[in-house]
Amino acid sequence: MSEVLTTEVGLAPDITHLITEDDTPVDNFGSEKQQRLLTTVLYSTPQILGAEIKFLAAANVGVFWAVGSPPVVPDMFLSLDVQIPDNWWEKKNRSYLVWEFGKVPEVVIEIVSNKEGNELGSKLLTYERMRVSYYVVFDPSRQLGNEVLQIFELQGFRYVPLSGTWLRQVGLGLILWEGVFEDKEEVWLRWCDADGNVLPTGAERAAFAEDQLRETQGLLEEEKRQKELAQRRAELLAEQLRQLGVDPDLLNG
């Protein structure tokens, strides 16, 4: 961390030698969909973080955290009070360079697909050393044990397992949710609010609005049918009265 602080008060480091991307593909469909669910939903509901808060949510983007140290490439990360520079094709803006953004991300999420990532070993120690506030390990196929979801919170200089799912410093929660995302029914990792309600995707929000519209239209149509039925009954009663020699208009008067 001292290397990062040195660069902040001095000249920006030479990054011409840095490999900011190597075109390595995502290793499986499940990880790709899960990453996209975690990132896109935040941009679908940005007000959940506060109207004035800028943020950056990204998947498979390198985080260069100290000069001379290799980057980490989280499956997904969330960083508050930052935004991507306008010229994001410039080399210093193509990846998350901590000395450019001025801070590390608040949340890092790793999705376990095998045992080679060492998510509970070397990766945990790296994020701990980086001082990332929350480190989340999502293990849908239980590669590392019986725990599908583990959340660690930085307390002092060490990670401590979080008993709940609310990330207090971020103002968001993470829960396991069983349902359908992009035609795939699965147990997904979802962002949620303080009451445990998942943050909806754009498609879910549109579907909910469509359901509300159909419900409203149904109520209006039912109201119209009831009025028409009442009108027919009134007309039938009036006709019956006329046949009995009673003028219904006089009764109404």
Number of C-alpha atoms within 10 A of each C-alpha: 11 9 13 20 14 15 16 16 9 8 8 12 13 9 12 9 6 14 12 20 11 6 6 7 8 12 9 9 9 15 17 16 14 20 21 15 19 25 19 16 20 21 15 15 15 15 11 15 16 10 8 9 13 14 18 17 23 20 21 18 19 20 19 22 23 19 21 10 9 13 19 16 17 19 22 21 27 21 21 17 12 16 13 15 12 8 10 11 10 10 13 19 16 16 22 25 22 19 22 17 17 12 19 23 25 17 23 24 20 23 23 21 18 13 11 8 13 12 22 14 9 11 16 20 14 13 23 21 15 16 22 22 20 27 26 23 20 22 21 21 14 15 14 18 8 10 13 17 17 16 21 22 22 18 13 9 10 15 21 14 15 16 10 11 19 20 20 11 11 15 13 17 20 23 19 18 15 12 11 11 16 8 7 10 10 14 16 20 22 20 23 21 17 14 8 15 14 18 21 19 19 15 13 13 14 12 12 13 12 12 12 12 12 12 12 12 12 12 12 12 12 12 12 12 12 12 12 12 12 12 12 12 12 13 13 12 13 17 15 14 14 13 10 9 9 13 14 16 9 7 9 6 5
